[in-house]
Amino acid sequence: MGKKKGKSTHKNSQETTPGILQNKKKHSDPSCLEEIDRTLTRRCGSLLIVCGFLFFTIGIYWTIVAKFMPDTGIGVLDFMKYDKYTFCAIVALWPLCIVVLGSNWLCLKIFRHI
């Protein structure tokens, strides 16, 4: 009668699990998932801001600034200067502004809820 009441002679199943299963349990911690979610949200928000800024800057240069610049010798910039469809590009500036404002609103919402 060497057994004591209340204590088990077997080790706890968590103590004998391999390291892989223990790591899986560690990553299922909600605080770890929240940190990963916040990092992904910040990266997506930053990417949206950068893309919106680049899109807006290139659109403004193409429609307004390039027409007043001298020849640069750079093919893309000279193409923007001698573009014959400036009126279409100016009309396309309004959807560009809507996209920039929409992405700005979305990024502010994303960063506000972090």
VENPEGI-V462593 format. One record per backbone hydrogen bond with DSSP energy under -1.0 kcal/mol. CO is the residue of the C=O (numbers start at 0). NH is the residue of the N-H. E is the energy in kcal/mol with one decimal. If there is no record, write none. Layout:
CO,NH,E
CO,NH,E
This chain:
17,21,-1.5
18,22,-2.4
19,23,-2.0
20,24,-1.9
21,25,-1.9
22,26,-2.1
25,28,-1.1
28,32,-1.6
29,33,-2.3
30,34,-1.7
31,35,-1.9
32,36,-2.5
33,37,-2.4
34,38,-2.1
35,39,-2.3
36,40,-2.3
37,41,-2.4
38,42,-2.2
39,43,-2.5
40,44,-2.5
41,45,-2.5
42,46,-2.4
43,47,-2.3
44,48,-2.2
45,49,-2.5
46,50,-2.6
47,51,-2.4
48,52,-2.3
49,53,-2.6
50,54,-2.6
51,55,-2.3
52,56,-2.6
53,57,-2.6
54,58,-2.0
55,59,-2.4
56,60,-2.4
57,61,-2.6
58,62,-2.1
59,63,-2.4
59,64,-1.2
60,65,-3.0
64,67,-1.5
73,77,-2.6
74,78,-2.2
75,79,-1.9
76,80,-1.6
77,81,-2.2
84,88,-1.8
85,89,-2.7
86,90,-2.3
87,91,-2.0
89,92,-1.0
91,95,-1.4
92,96,-2.5
93,97,-2.2
94,98,-2.5
95,99,-2.5
96,100,-2.7
97,101,-2.6
98,102,-2.8
99,103,-2.3
100,104,-2.4
101,105,-2.4
102,106,-2.7
103,107,-2.3
104,108,-2.2
105,109,-2.5
106,110,-2.7
107,111,-2.0
108,112,-1.4
